[in-house]
Amino acid sequence: MTISDMIEAVETYCNVSVSSSSNTITPDQIIDLVNETLDKIADMTDNFTIQTFNSVQSNSWNELDTRTLSIIEVRDSGEQIHNNWKVQNAEIYFYESGSYEVLTKTMPNLVSAVSDTPDCHPIFYRPIIDYLRGMTKLRNDDTSQDGLRLVKSFYEQIKRAAKVIDLSRQQ
C-alpha cells in the first residue's frame, strides 16, 4: 500500500482534497505524518534486522546499517552466541576474524514520496490510515471527537498488532 493509497482513504473518510494547494492538509504533511507513525511503531514494537558480516578481519571496525538502534545479539558462523565485540557510534568492532550475523533493533526507512510504501509489516497499514484520518480531522477541528478516537485507535491497534507479530515469532 502506497502513501497515495493512504491519501485516497483519508480523502474519502474526511471528505477533503489532499493537494499542494489544500487548506486542510497537503501530501507533504501526510508524508510527515506517515514518518511520525513509523517512528511511533518502531518505539512500540521490535523491528529486528539481521546484518551479515562475512570474512571479517580480526581487530577491525565494520559499519552497521545507519538505522541501527541497538544490538540484540551476535552469532558466529557456527550459530553460537559471540560476545567478543564492541560497538561505537554506527560501527561494530570484532576482536576475532570470522563471519557473523548481528541481530539489531532498527528504525524503519522513512518515506519521501507519495509513491513510497511504508517500511513496516502490512498489519500496520490500517492503524497508519486511522492516524492520518484522525490527524486530518484534528487539523480542521482540534476538538474533533472522531479525530481523537482515530488517533487513540492507532495506539491500540499498534499494541495489538505488535502482540500478534511477537506471538508469530515465538512459534
Residue pairs with C-beta under 8 A, 6 or more apart in sequence:
1 117
1 118
1 122
1 125
2 114
2 115
2 116
2 117
3 27
3 30
3 31
3 34
3 111
3 113
3 114
3 115
3 116
3 117
3 118
4 114
4 115
6 30
6 34
6 125
6 128
6 129
6 132
7 18
7 27
7 30
7 114
7 132
9 129
9 132
9 133
10 16
10 18
10 25
10 30
10 129
10 132
10 133
10 136
11 17
11 18
13 133
14 24
14 133
14 136
14 137
14 140
16 22
16 24
16 25
16 136
16 140
17 24
18 24
18 25
18 26
18 27
18 30
19 26
19 27
20 26
20 27
20 28
24 136
24 139
24 140
25 135
25 136
25 139
27 114
30 114
30 132
31 111
31 112
31 113
31 114
31 116
33 131
33 132
33 135
34 111
34 118
34 128
34 132
35 110
35 111
36 131
37 118
37 124
37 127
37 128
37 131
37 132
37 154
38 107
38 108
38 110
38 111
38 118
38 119
38 120
39 107
40 154
40 155
40 158
41 47
41 108
41 120
41 124
41 127
41 158
42 69
42 106
42 107
42 108
44 155
44 158
44 159
44 162
45 158
45 161
45 162
45 165
46 105
46 162
46 166
47 105
47 106
47 107
47 108
47 120
48 72
48 103
48 104
48 105
48 106
49 65
49 67
49 68
49 103
49 104
49 105
49 106
50 101
50 102
50 103
50 104
51 64
51 65
51 68
51 101
51 102
51 104
52 99
52 100
52 101
52 102
53 62
53 92
53 94
53 99
53 100
53 101
53 102
54 99
55 97
55 98
55 99
56 62
56 94
56 97
56 98
56 99
56 100
57 97
58 94
58 95
58 96
58 97
59 93
59 94
59 95
60 93
60 94
61 88
61 91
61 92
61 93
62 91
62 92
62 93
62 94
63 90
63 91
64 71
64 87
64 90
64 91
64 92
64 102
64 104
65 90
65 104
65 106
66 90
67 106
67 107
67 108
67 109
68 90
68 104
68 105
68 106
69 104
69 105
69 106
69 107
70 104
70 105
71 87
71 92
71 102
71 103
71 104
71 105
72 103
72 104
72 105
73 81
73 102
73 103
74 81
74 82
74 83
74 85
74 92
74 100
74 101
74 102
74 103
75 81
75 82
75 100
75 101
75 103
76 82
76 98
76 99
76 100
77 98
77 99
77 100
82 96
82 98
82 100
84 94
84 95
84 96
85 92
85 93
85 94
85 95
85 100
86 92
86 93
87 93
92 102
94 100
108 118
108 119
108 120
109 119
110 119
111 117
111 118
111 119
118 124
118 125
118 128
120 128
121 161
121 165
123 161
123 164
123 165
124 158
124 161
126 157
127 153
127 154
127 157
127 158
127 161
128 154
130 150
130 151
130 153
130 154
130 157
131 150
131 151
131 154
133 147
133 150
134 146
134 147
134 148
134 149
134 150
134 151
134 152
134 153
134 154
135 147
135 151
136 147
137 144
137 146
137 147
137 150
138 144
138 147
138 148
138 151
141 147
